[in-house]
Amino acid sequence: MKKVNTKKLKTHSLLSILTIVFGVAFLIFMIVVEDEPGTIPLLLIVAGTGWYFITRYRLRSKET
């Protein structure tokens, strides 16, 4: 049971990193095309970062 939760948390960690990467890429695209950052890329970066740190905290609390 513990390995299943750890595997799910590692998957969540990977998904949160992908969200951050997609947000950064979208932010760069928006700056190049429209000369200003949009709200959606910034929200993706903030949400992905928050999701990553929450998952990291849960993963470390499961290991101890």
Phi and psi in degrees as GROMACS dihedral restraints (atoms count N, CA, C in turn):
[ dihedral_restraints ]
;  ai    aj    ak    al  type     phi  dphi    fc
    3     4     5     6     1   -68.5    20    10
    4     5     6     7     1   -35.2    20    10
    6     7     8     9     1   -68.1    20    10
    7     8     9    10     1   -33.9    20    10
    9    10    11    12     1   -64.4    20    10
   10    11    12    13     1   -45.0    20    10
   12    13    14    15     1   -64.4    20    10
   13    14    15    16     1   -40.1    20    10
   15    16    17    18     1   -65.0    20    10
   16    17    18    19     1   -40.3    20    10
   18    19    20    21     1   -65.6    20    10
   19    20    21    22     1   -40.4    20    10
   21    22    23    24     1   -64.2    20    10
   22    23    24    25     1   -40.6    20    10
   24    25    26    27     1   -66.8    20    10
   25    26    27    28     1   -37.0    20    10
   27    28    29    30     1   -67.5    20    10
   28    29    30    31     1   -35.5    20    10
   30    31    32    33     1   -65.8    20    10
   31    32    33    34     1   -41.1    20    10
   33    34    35    36     1   -63.3    20    10
   34    35    36    37     1   -37.9    20    10
   36    37    38    39     1   -63.2    20    10
   37    38    39    40     1   -44.5    20    10
   39    40    41    42     1   -63.7    20    10
   40    41    42    43     1   -42.8    20    10
   42    43    44    45     1   -64.5    20    10
   43    44    45    46     1   -37.0    20    10
   45    46    47    48     1   -67.8    20    10
   46    47    48    49     1   -37.7    20    10
   48    49    50    51     1   -65.7    20    10
   49    50    51    52     1   -40.4    20    10
   51    52    53    54     1   -64.0    20    10
   52    53    54    55     1   -35.4    20    10
   54    55    56    57     1   -64.1    20    10
   55    56    57    58     1   -42.3    20    10
   57    58    59    60     1   -63.8    20    10
   58    59    60    61     1   -45.3    20    10
   60    61    62    63     1   -62.9    20    10
   61    62    63    64     1   -43.4    20    10
   63    64    65    66     1   -63.6    20    10
   64    65    66    67     1   -40.1    20    10
   66    67    68    69     1   -63.3    20    10
   67    68    69    70     1   -42.0    20    10
   69    70    71    72     1   -66.0    20    10
   70    71    72    73     1   -43.7    20    10
   72    73    74    75     1   -62.8    20    10
   73    74    75    76     1   -42.2    20    10
   75    76    77    78     1   -67.1    20    10
   76    77    78    79     1   -36.5    20    10
   78    79    80    81     1   -63.5    20    10
   79    80    81    82     1   -44.6    20    10
   81    82    83    84     1   -62.3    20    10
   82    83    84    85     1   -42.7    20    10
   84    85    86    87     1   -61.2    20    10
   85    86    87    88     1   -44.3    20    10
   87    88    89    90     1   -64.7    20    10
   88    89    90    91     1   -38.2    20    10
   90    91    92    93     1   -67.8    20    10
   91    92    93    94     1   -41.1    20    10
   93    94    95    96     1   -68.0    20    10
   94    95    96    97     1   -43.3    20    10
   96    97    98    99     1   -80.2    20    10
   97    98    99   100     1   -48.0    20    10
   99   100   101   102     1  -106.2    20    10
  100   101   102   103     1    -1.6    20    10
  102   103   104   105     1    63.5    20    10
  103   104   105   106     1    18.3    20    10
  105   106   107   108     1  -155.1    20    10
  106   107   108   109     1   144.9    20    10
  108   109   110   111     1   -73.3    20    10
  109   110   111   112     1   148.1    20    10
  111   112   113   114     1   -96.6    20    10
  112   113   114   115     1   172.3    20    10
  114   115   116   117     1   -77.2    20    10
  115   116   117   118     1   -38.4    20    10
  117   118   119   120     1   -62.1    20    10
  118   119   120   121     1   -47.5    20    10
  120   121   122   123     1   -61.2    20    10
  121   122   123   124     1   -38.2    20    10
  123   124   125   126     1   -65.8    20    10
  124   125   126   127     1   -39.7    20    10
  126   127   128   129     1   -65.5    20    10
  127   128   129   130     1   -38.0    20    10
  129   130   131   132     1   -61.8    20    10
  130   131   132   133     1   -42.3    20    10
  132   133   134   135     1   -66.3    20    10
  133   134   135   136     1   -45.3    20    10
  135   136   137   138     1   -66.5    20    10
  136   137   138   139     1   -44.2    20    10
  138   139   140   141     1   -65.4    20    10
  139   140   141   142     1   -42.3    20    10
  141   142   143   144     1   -64.8    20    10
  142   143   144   145     1   -38.6    20    10
  144   145   146   147     1   -66.9    20    10
  145   146   147   148     1   -44.7    20    10
  147   148   149   150     1   -62.0    20    10
  148   149   150   151     1   -44.0    20    10
  150   151   152   153     1   -60.8    20    10
  151   152   153   154     1   -41.3    20    10
  153   154   155   156     1   -63.0    20    10
  154   155   156   157     1   -46.5    20    10
  156   157   158   159     1   -69.7    20    10
  157   158   159   160     1   -34.9    20    10
  159   160   161   162     1   -65.5    20    10
  160   161   162   163     1   -44.2    20    10
  162   163   164   165     1   -64.8    20    10
  163   164   165   166     1   -39.6    20    10
  165   166   167   168     1   -63.4    20    10
  166   167   168   169     1   -41.2    20    10
  168   169   170   171     1   -63.3    20    10
  169   170   171   172     1   -45.5    20    10
  171   172   173   174     1   -64.9    20    10
  172   173   174   175     1   -38.2    20    10
  174   175   176   177     1   -65.3    20    10
  175   176   177   178     1   -43.1    20    10
  177   178   179   180     1   -70.0    20    10
  178   179   180   181     1   -32.9    20    10
  180   181   182   183     1   -73.4    20    10
  181   182   183   184     1   -26.9    20    10
  183   184   185   186     1   -73.6    20    10
  184   185   186   187     1   -32.0    20    10
  186   187   188   189     1   -73.8    20    10
  187   188   189   190     1   -27.7    20    10
